[in-house]
Every structure is written in structure tokens, then in C-alpha cells.
Amino acid sequence: MITKARFGHEITQRTYERYFQSAKDSEFSEFLAKDWAADDLGKADTQRVLNFSVMLMVDLFDIYDKVEQGLVETKHLDFRVHVLRTGIFRSPLGLRAWNFWKTTREKEFVDWFEQNIIDQEELEKLVNEMNEKDPKWKKEDSIIFRIDD
């Protein structure tokens, strides 16, 4: 129980630190605000997107494995899935990073990732559920989900 609480605390602290650093770093915030699917993304930003995507995947791999082992609560994984559903791995560069790294994971994880993070139909279900709960959410909030039209 203590190990589970400790892992959970460390994971939460790691997440808070990333968000805090992002809030302090205006250059990084500008980078995050770019359209990562744009044709005019420069070589340096392309590399940054790929590196950032790998960092997100390694973090997700770690949390997924710890949840499977019973070392952390599922809420840590759910939080990351919610963030990653915004479309990072549905952009061309995100898919490129995923297609390269998915060979390092077992089929069960690959299937789970592709259904929960990449699948267009699952994302549309989520957006429809959000619309049903609050039809004004898209107009009032910043919409960051990458949905194929």
C-alpha cells in the first residue's frame, strides 16, 4: 500500500512539474500552441514534436505497466488518456512516432493504445458525450481535439 501511494505521489508530482515548467517557459508554450500537422513546420520543430511525442509515450508506457502491475491507481492512466485523446498521436508526426515505437510493445498494449488514443470513432463518441452533457462546451472553451472532418 505504501509503495502504491508513493508511486502515485511521484507520478502526480512529475505531472505537476511538467505543467509548471510549461507555464513558465513561453518558448515551449509557443511550441505547444503550434499546429503540429501543418505543412510548414520547420525541421527543428518537427524534431521537437517527435521528441515530445516519445516522451509522452514513455510516460504512458510507464503508467500503463504500473497500473497493470497494481502499483498505481487507474486514475493516473485515465488522466493521460484524456490528454492524449486531443489528437497528438493522430497528427502525421504523432502517428510516425507511434508507428516507430509500437514495435517495442506487446499486442495487447498496441490494440489498447490504438483504440483509446487514435481511434476516430472512439474520439467521436467522446465528443458526442461531451456535447450531450453540455452543448455549449465547444463554443465557450478552447477546443483542442483533432477530429477528422
N, C-alpha and C positions, 0 to 999 in steps of 0.2 A: 504494500500500500504506500509506503514512504517513497519507494522508487518511482511508482506511478505518479505521485504528486510532484516529485522532484522533476521528472521528465516533463510533465505538463507545465510546470512553472518555467523551466528553461525554454521550452518551445514558445510559450507566451512572451517571455522576455525577449527572445530573438525576434519575434514578430514586431513587438513594440519598438525595438531598437531600429529595425529597418524602416518602419513608418516615420519614426522621429528623424532619422538621418535624411529621409526623402523630403520631409517638411523643411529641414534646414538647408538643403542643397538645391538652390534654384536651378543650376545647370541640369541636375538629374531630374528635377520636376519638369523642366522643358522637354527633356528627352522622353519622359513617360507620357507627355501630352501629345507627342507626335503620332501621326498615322503610320503605324509600322507596316502597313500594307501598301504604302504609297510607292509609286514607281521612281520617284526622285530621291529616295532615301540614299544618302551617301554611304561610301564603303565603311567609314568609321562607325556610323550609326547602325549599319547592318551588322557589324561585328558586335556592337553593344547589345543589340536586340538578341542575337544568338547567345551571347554570354549570359544575359539576364534570363533568357528562357531556360538555359541549362541550370542556372542557379535555382529557378523556380521548380524545375523537375527534380533536382537532387533533394530539395527540401520536401517536395511531395513524396518522393520515394521513401525518405527517412520517416515521415509521419505515417504513411500507409503501412510500412513494415512494423512500426511501433504499435499501431492500432491492431494489426493482425496478431502481434505477439502479446497483446493485452497490457502493454506498458503505458499507453496514454489513452485518454478518453476520445471517443469518436468525434466530439465537437471540434477538435483540432484539425481533423481531416475535413470535416464539413465546411469549416471556415475557408480552407484553402480551395476546396472545390468551388465554393461560391465565387471566390475571387477569380479563379482560372476560367470559369464559365463566361467571363466577359469577352472572351474571344482571342486571347493572346495566342493560344495554340491552334486557332482557326485561321490566323493570318498566314500568308505564304511562308514567312520566315519561321513562325512558330511550328508550322507543320514540318518544315525542313528539319528543325531541331528535333522534333518528336520522332520523325521517321529515322533519324540517325540514332537516337538514344534508345528507342523502344526495343532494339535488338538485345539490350542488356537486361531486359525484364522478362519475367515469365508470362506465358499467355494469359493467365488469369488477370494479371495486372494490366496488360495491354488492352484486353477486352473491357475491363472496368474503366480505364482511362478514356478510351475512345467513346464509350457510352456516356460517361459522366462529364467529360470535358469538351469533347469535339463534336459529338453527335448533334446535327442541326435539329432533328425532330425533338430531341430531349430539351434543347435550349428553347425551342418554340413553345413547348409545354410549360416550361418555367415562366417565360414571358407572359403567356396566356393566363397562368395562375396569378401572376403579379397584377395583370390588368383586371382580373375579376375581383381581386381584393381591393384595388384602388385604381380606377380607370384613369385618374389624372397623373399617375406617377411619372409617366414619360414626359409630360409637358412641364411638370414642376421640378423634376430632378434631372440631373445630368445623366443621360443615357449612355452607357459605355459598352453595352452588349454588341458584339459584332454578329449581326444576323444577316444571312444571305437573303436578298430580296428577289 
